[in-house]
Amino acid sequence: MNRRRIIAAFATIVILSLSGASGVAQQKTLKAQLVGTWTLISFDSFDAAGKKVPTVEGGHPKGLLIFTEGGRMSLQVIAAIPKLASNNRLETTPAEDKAIAHATLAYFGAYTVNEADKTITTHIEGSSFPNQMTGGDAVRKVTFNGDELTIEYPRRNAGGRAVAVWRRVA
């Protein structure tokens, strides 16, 4: 009889360990879930009245977001930009300058995580939009759905809010 109990207990332990279940739930921290490289799925911005406005102008924006384990981050979002007539990025027309500025959002800096609130605070150190650096630290809500990360920006510099969805690539 004791042998059956021992076998049953052993089988239960094996099944629980293989299924990932345990007496104490093993969940990754928010920071551990963030660390990695993400590609842009969508980035929607809304003005103070709730009307959708472009985050960047131009078709088919692409983006890359990186969070390092050491608390550094980098974001780039670039929409379609026409080729430069001069074939030299330092010799552009005013219209080309405007197209580039409107189609590009890039910044980098540090981030910290608030596990309890499920938020990150970014401290932007350099940006293609210089006003972004004068607003101080920005708190953003993050949620995960499998390999998708949603970041809610409750306060844009231009007013309103934004929501970006990213997919993990590494």
N, C-alpha and C positions, 0 to 999 in steps of 0.2 A: 504494500500500500504506500509506504514512504517513497518507494522508487517511482511510482506513478506521479506523486505530487512533485517530486524533484524534476522529472521529465516535463510535466505540465508547466512548472514555474520557469524552467529553462526555455521552453518553447515560447512562453509569453514574453520573456525578456528579449529573445531573438526577434520576435515579430515586432515588438515595440521599437527596438533599436533600428530595424530595417525600415520601418514606416516613418521614422523621424520623430515619433512621439516620445515623450518622457514625462516624468513627474513634474519637471519644471520646464515651462515653454522656452524654447531656444529661438529667440528672435534676434535678427541683426539690429544693431543700433541704426538710427537715422543716418549718422555719418557714414557708417559702413555701407549702407545702401546707396548713398550719394556718390562715394568715391568711384571714379571711372570716367569714361568718355561717352558722351551722348550726342545723338544726331537729331536735328530739328524735325518735328512732325508738323507743328503749327505754332504760330505766335500771333495772338489776337489782341489788339489794343482797343480801348473804349474811352471816349472823352468823358468829361464830368457828367454829361447828360445821359450817358450809357450808349451813345451812338458809336458804332464800330468805325475806327479810323486806322489807317495803315501804320504798322510798326516800322516797316521799311517800304519804299516805293519800288515798283518794278515787279516783274513776274517771277514766280517760282523761287521764293527765298530758300536758301540752304543755310544750315547752321551747325555749329559744333560747340559743345559745352564740356568743359573738363573740370572736375573736382579732384584735387590731390589729397592724399592721406594727411599731408602736412598742413592743410588749411589754406591752400592756394586755389584760385579758380580763374577760368578764362572763358569768355563767351564771344563768339563771332556769328553774326547773321548777315548774309549778303544776298541781295536779290539780283536779278539779271541786270547787267550793266552793258551798254553798247561799247564796242571796242573804241579806243581812242584814235582819232584821225592821225595824230603825229606818231603813234606807236611808241611814245615816250611819256611815262607817268608824270614827269616834271614839266611837260609842255602840253597844257590842256586849255581848252576854251572854257569860258564861263558856263556854258551849257553842260559841258562834260563834268566840270567841277560840281555843279548842282546835282547831276544825275548820280555821281559817285556818293556825294554826301547823303542824299535821300535814300540810297539803296543799301547803305552800310550802317551797322551797329556793332561795335566791338568794344569790349572792356575786359579788364583783368584786375585782380586784387586778392584780398584775403576774405575768408569766410569763417564764421563760427556757427555751431549748431546748438539749438535749444531742443533737447530731446523731448521734454515735457510738452512744449507747445507745438512741436512738429514744425519748427520754423528754422530758417537760416538767416543770418545777418551778414550782408556783404559790405565790405569796405573797399570801394572802388578806388584804385590808385592811378589808373590811366584809362581813357575812354575816347572813342571817336566823337562822342557828344560831351564836350568839356563841362557843361552845366551839370552833368550827372555826378561829377566829383564834388560839387559844392553842396550837395544835399545831405552830406553826412552818411552815416551807415543806414542801410535799407533792410528792413525785415520783410521776409518773403515766406509765405506758407508753402509747404511741399507735401505732396501726396504721391503714393506709388500704387500702380496697378500692374503687377507683373514686372515686365521690363520697361514700363513706361513711367516717366516722371513728369508730374504736373507742378509747375511753379506759378503761384499767384502773386502778382505784383500789385498790392493794394493801392499804391500811390505812385503815379507817373509824374515826372517833372513837369510835363505839359498838362497835367490834370488828368483825372480819370484813373483807370486801372488797366492791367494787362494780364494775360494768361498764356503761358508757353507750355507746350507738351513736347517731351523729348523721349527718344527710344535709346536704350543702352546699346552701345556697339562694342564696348570693352570694359 
